[in-house]
């Protein structure tokens, strides 16, 4: 087994890992989690805002 064979196996492994990440990210079951994370910045928490104002 030479270095080129190991490089080829590593390339295939990285490609399969990339496809797996794409599948996880674009899976419909995870849509709610991503929507919640995207909208969390717009949620207003009165406790945090009053602490920042010094009230």
C-alpha positions, 0 to 999 in steps of 0.5 A: 500500500503506497501513499497514493492509495492512502490519499485516495481512501482519505479523499473518499472518506472526506467526501462521504463525511461531507455528504453525511453532513449535507444530509443531516443539515438538510433533513426535514426532521431538523427544520424545526431546530434550525428555525428555532435557532434562527429566530432566537435572536429576535426573541425578546427577554425582558429580564436580560434587557432590564439588566443591560439597562441597569434597572 
